[in-house]
């Protein structure tokens, strides 16, 4: 190891990429404080403006709507509003990937390597609850974290899967309008934030990562519809994993091409890709590129023969005709508020996103199928925490506002005394942000905040 605990081979690589003068600036940036940011949840605040004071909120991040730098040593993650999904703490440079992909309401979107969920929830916010976003993570423990963040941010139209890309692709041939591939990488761009990663870097790391990244892109290509767009991004610097992977992929796929783009506050990506360095912007290292699939690319071939698929569909319709209608939701929604198409699955009620069906997901490990509305408790259904997080106060049949201390007590699992309120399930909020359900009975608001989320 050398100065800054960087491997000699890595230093030689960065000098080749940057030149001696820029490399010295990069080294100096490794000693600078880490830059933090948070992104206001557009599902809660469509204009991207915070509805109340947030600790440490600084200047706006130019390249992402609703994103702000966090000043100094502020810790906004400790606020009840963070757990209420008002905002997501996110590395500033990483915000660029979803901004480039620019998901639109009504589209079919895939985040292929999605945990912990920053880019997924940013894309979902762009979609404003319309269309469907499939958020995939192959590692089960990370998929659970992803699913929790989807729930916390109040996303209604997400499907969370736990599968490797090669397992996912046969279920979605040419299905998606937009795909995010934020690929696992050697992590060179995170050397300031994660000092231990410097020691883990090996000279052959980029080549091994590049081979895996190409395999992921190969599967993503199968799932993108003709005319669709795909972002390929990493948090590393070397050209083996970045330009090198793109060159190998484009050589194999002439139906794809790089698309120039520009984001406010960042250099224009005239070649269709952009390097972000910590000595040039307020953020860590990142690489982002934009690819487009030709509109005349060959159509996808479904795996099952049409005749076999038709017979299967016929059997499903026959079974559906014999299936009793889904039980009614508990009386927790305001008049006129409907969650969409409600269907029962086991002991749960779900609202499935438009544009996707259970048949397509058959055989996959699925953690979340749209919005979980309620779960059965004996002979009755009780509203789920996910439904509470997806509602605005005016969408609930009953809601109550908590002050700061009450919000902290609620998230710690305590019962509350809120005065003479109507009996039944109540959406508890802080600063108009939903926190979860309480149930008023006998003058006490009983706590229904999930035990696994409670904070001391």
N, C-alpha and C positions, 0 to 999 in steps of 0.2 A: 504494500500500500504506500501511497505518497501523501502529499499535502491534501487536506480535506478528506483524507481516507478514501481516495479514489484509486481504482486499479490503474496501473500504467497503460494497459491496453485501451482502457476507456478514455484516458487523457489524450492518447494519440488519435483515437477516433474523433473526439470532439474538436481537436485542433485541425484535423482534416476537414471537418464539416464547417467550422466557424472561421478558421484563420486565427493567428496568434492574438491579434488585438481583441477580437470579439470573444475569444476564449477567456482572456483575462477578465473581461466584464462578466462573463458567465460565472467564473470562479467567485468573484466578488458577490454576485447575487446569491450564491449558496450560503453566505454568511448573513444575508438580510432576513428580517422576520418573514414568516409565512403569511401570505395574503389570504384572507378569508372572505367569504361572501355568503349571502342567503338569497333565496329566490321566493318572492311572494307567490302564493298559490293562486293562479288565475281562475281556478274553479271557485275560489272564495271571493276574489277581488279581480274581476275581469279587466279593470283598467291598470292593474299592476301597481297601484298605489297602496301603501300600508294604511289600514283603517285606524291605526292607533300607534302610539310610541313603541318602538322596539329597541331594546338596549343595543347600543353600538352601531346603529344603522348609519351608514356613511353615504358616499356618492353612488350614483347609479352606475351599474356595469353597462357600458354602451351596447355590447353585443348580445344582450339577452333581455327581453321584456320582463319587467318586474324584478330584476335582480339588482342587488346593492352590495357594495363592499361593507365589511364589518370592521369597525375601527378598534384598534388597540387590543386589550385583553378582554373585551366584552364576551359574555357567554350566553347568547340568546337561546341556546339549546336547553337551558334550565327553566325557561318560561313555560307556563301552562299553555301558552299560545302555540309553542312548537309542537307539543303533543296533540294539540287541537288541529294540526295540519294547516296553520296559517302560512307557514313558510318551511322551506327545506334548506338546510345548510349544505352548500355545494361549492366545490373548488371553482374559482372564477374561469379558468381556461376551459374546464370541462363543459361549461355552459354553452360553448360554441357549437358543439356537435349537433345538439337538438335544434339550435337556431338555424344551422345550415340545412338540416333535413326539412324543417318547416312543415310539420304535419298540419293537415287541414281538417275541419269538421266533416264528418261523413266518410273519411278515408279508412282503409284497412292498413294498419301499421303494425310492424313487428320490431321489437327490441330483442335481438337474438342473444346477447350476453348482458343481461339486464341488471343483476344485483350490483349494489344494494337498492337501486331504484331512482337515482337522481335524474337520469335521462328519461326513463319511462314516465315518471310523474311530470317532467317538463313537457314531453310530447303529449301526454294525456291532457294537460292543461291547455295546450294549443288546440286540441280537438274539441274542447268544451262539451265533453260528454256525448258527442255524436260520432258514429262509426264504431270501430272496434280496434283495440290495441292488445296484441298478444305480447306478454312480457315473459321471457324465457330465461331460466338459469339452470344449468345442468347439475350444480352442486346442491344437494338437498338442504343443507344448513343455510346456505346463502339464499336459496329460493324462499325459505321461510322469512328471512329478513326482508326480501323483496316484497313478499305478499303483505307483510305488516306495514310497510311504507305505502303501498298502494292503498291499503285501508285507511291509514292515518291521513292521507292527503285527499280522501273523499272521492276517489276515482270510481265511477259507476260502470264504465264500459270496458274494463280490463279483464282479460283471461290470463292467469298466471300458470305457466307450465314449467315442469322440471324435466328437461330432456336434452340430450346432446343434439347438435344441429342435424346430424345424419338421421336421427330418430324423428325429428320434427318435420323435415322436408317432405316425406311422402304424404303427409296429411295436408299440406298446403301448396300444391303445385301451382305456380304462377298466381298466387292468391293476393299478395300484398301490393299496395300502391307505394308504400314507403317502407324501407328497412334500415334499422340502425345496427351497425356492427361495430361496437366499441370493443375491440378484440383484446383478450388477455395478451400481455406483452412483457418485455424485460423491465419496464417501469423506470427508465432512465429519467423521465420527466418529473419523478417524485423524489429525487435524491435530496432535495432540500427538506421536504416534509417528512420523509421516512429515511433517516440517516442510516438505519440498519440495512436498507436495501443496497447501499453502496458496497457493503461487504459481500452481499449475496450475488452480485453481478459477476458473470464469467464471460471470457472472451467469446465462447461459442454460444452464449445465451441468445443473441439475436437470430442466429441461423435456426436454432430449434424452435424459437417462437414464430419465425416467419413461415416455416413449414406448416405449423398448426394454424396460423392465421389464413394461409391460402386454402386449407381444407375447410375452414369456416366460411370463407367467401364463396367457395364452390357450392356449398349447400344453400347459402343465402341466395345465390344466383337462381337456383331452381325455384325459389319461392317468390321471386319478384315478378310482377306482371309486366308484359310489354309496355313500354312507356313509363315504367315506374322508376323511382330514384332511390339510391342507397348511399348512406354515409359509411365510410370506413375510417375509423379513428383509433388512435393509440395514445398512451401517455409516455411515449418514448421518442428518442431523437434520431436513432441510426437509420440510414437509408436502406438497410437490409429489410427491416420490418415495415418501412413506410413506402418510399418510392419503389423499392425492390419488389415488394409484394404486389403493388399495383401493376408494375410492368409484367410480372409473371401472370397475374390474373387476366390482364387485357390481352396478352398473347394467346391465352386459351379461350377467351371470350370476345371475339370481334363484335358481338352484338352490344357490348358495353363501351361507353366512352366517358372521359372525364368532363365535368361541366364547370366552367369558371363561376365563382361566386364572390360576394363581398359582404362583410358585416361591419356595422358601425364600430369605429374605434380600433379596427384591426386592418392590416395590409390587405389589399385585394388579392384574391387567389386566382390569378389569371390563367394558371395551368390546371386549375381544378383541385389544388391541394395547398395546404397552409401549414407552416411550422410556427409554433408559438414557444418562445424561450423566456425564462424567468427574468433575464436581464433586459428584455425588450417590452414586456407588458406586466401588469399587476396580476400575476398568476403563476402557476407552475408550468412545466413543459407539457405540450400537447401537439398532436398532429391530427388534422382533419381533412378529409377529401370527399368529393361528391361525384358519384357515378350515376349514369343514366342508361337504362336498357332500351334498345331500339324498339320503336312501335311495331316494326315488322319482324321482330324476333319470333321464332317458332312457338306455336301454341303449346301449352302444357298437355301432357298425356296423363289422364287419371289412372291410378294403379288398377282399380277394379274395372273389368269389362263392363260396358254399358248395360248389357242384359243382366249380368249378375247384380250390378248396382241397382237396377230398376226393381229386381225381385226383392232386394234387401229393403229398399225404400217402401215397397208395398207391404212387407211384413211389419215395418215400423209403424206405418199408418194404421194397420189393423190393430196393433197393440195399443197405439195411442187412442184409438176409438173406444177401447175397453177401459182405459185408465180414467179414474175419477178426476174431476177438476181439482186443481191445487187448492188447499185450504186457504181461507181468508186471512189476510194479515191482521195482527192485533190492531186495535183502535189507537194508532199513534200518529197517523197522517192527517193533515188539515184537509177539509173538504175540497175536492177537486184535484188533489195531488195524487198522482198515480206513479208507481215505480217502473212501469213498462210491463212487458210480458212476463208474468209470474209462472214459474214452474217448480214442481216439487222434485227433489232428489234426495232419497233417503229421509233423514229427519230434518231436512233444511228446505227453505224456500229461497229461490234465486230469481233475479231479474237478468235474463240473458241478453248480452249486447246484440244489437241488430247486425245482420250480415254474417253470423256464424251460428252453427247448430251443434248439438251434442254428438251427432254422427261423426262429424269431422274430428272431434276430439277423442273419439273412442280409441282406446289402446294407449293413450298418453297419460302420464301422471299429471293431473291438474289440481292445483291448490286453490284456485279461485276462478269461478265461472261467472263473470259479471259482478253484480252486487248481491251480497248475502243479506237477505232481508230479515229472516227469522229462523229460529231453531225450535224444534218441538221439546217441550218439557212436560212429560206425561201425555195428557190428552189435549194440551193447548200449545200454541206457538207463542214464543216470546221474541220480541224484536232484538236483532243482533246489533252489536256495537258498530259494525260496518255501515248499517243503515243510518245510525245516528251521525256518523262522520260524513255521510254524503248529503245530509240535509242542511238547508238554511233554517234559521229559527222560525220563519214564517211558514215553512212547509210542515212543521210538526203540529199535531193537535194541541199540545201543551208544551210550553218552553219556559225556562226561568233563567234569569241572569245571575251569575255568581261574581262576587268581588274577588280580588287576587287571593286573599287568604282562604276563602271558601273554595276557590278553584284548586289550590294546592291540597287542601284537605280532601276534596273529592278524588283527586288523582292519587292520593295516598290510601284510598279505600274507606274513608270515614263516612258515616251517616251525617246528614245535615238537618238543621232546623231552619226552615225557610218561611215559616209562618203558615197562614191558612191558605193553602193551595188546593186546587181540585185533586181528587184522588186519581191515581193511575200513573202510567209511564209519562215522564216529562223529559224533554230534551234540555239538558243543562249546558249553559253557554257561558263564555267569558269574553267580554268585549264583542259580543255577537258571533263568536267563533264556537262551533259545537265541540263539546268535550265528551259527551256520552249520555247514557240514560240514567235517570234516577226514577224511583217509584214512590210516589207520595202515599202514605198510609198512616193513619193515626197521628197526624201532625208531624211525622218524621219523613224526610226524604231518604229512602233506603238507597244504598249505593249499588249500582250495577256496572261500575267500571270494571273491565276484565282484570282478574287477579294477576295475570301474567304481565300486565302493563303498569301496575301500581308502583308509585315512587314514594320513597320515604320523605 
